[in-house]
Amino acid sequence: MLEQLAGDAFRNIEALPDRAEERIHDIRVDMKKFRAVVRLAEGALKARDLAGLDQCARAVKDGFGAARDREVQLDLLRRLLGQRKADEAARAFAGSDEEPVHDWTPSQKACGQLSALVTRSDLAKLTRGQVLEAWLASYRSARRTMAACRENDGDDFLFHEWRKRVKQLLYQSLVIGPPADSLAAAAQKLSSTLGSQHDLAVLCENIHLCGREAELLAVEKKHKTSRLALRQGERLFRWKPLELLRTLDPHE
């Protein structure tokens, strides 16, 4: 799977700018999946090798981070204010009308390095127990971060950290398969809600430039989304980690 994710990302970078929006989305998702999946193998990898794989995947993903930001913000404005008012408000975010010049060479180089690192990685001794232990650590980390968000429900940074941990749990659960993947549907739903919360938090950083009405709507929407995420999280993380393990594997 690691080889496939790295290879798919490399081929998508090579094909740019054809279907750029779709390919960039796929590259970023593949690298998020890669970073989640490789942590399942940490029991069989040296710390420096795991760090190298993670850093390479992150470099590929981050090379495309700004590609979707403006469209996300404009879409949020349209949903909050309606098309006409959103178009007016968006002028506050207006930048250069010139089409940016993209250089994907660094990302392609990082992706090539990633494939080489995967090829050299020896996972033959990875055991089922090590995989489950890593997966349970992801569940435990996400659950703890949810508790921190509950105590600090206005801290957007914490919610963003929670989202990353939920996504990691989601991708790992799908890779492991039954019965761990029974968490996937709820994790996907929560991940989407936390994604909306993050996009709204980014919008709120500069929403005052769009006027008081837009600011109030965005802040209230963000608060509602945060509360929804916490309700969804309470259902997903209702088990203590060892209780969850016994639920999924009675022999543990």
Disulfide bonds with the S-S distance in Angstrom:
none
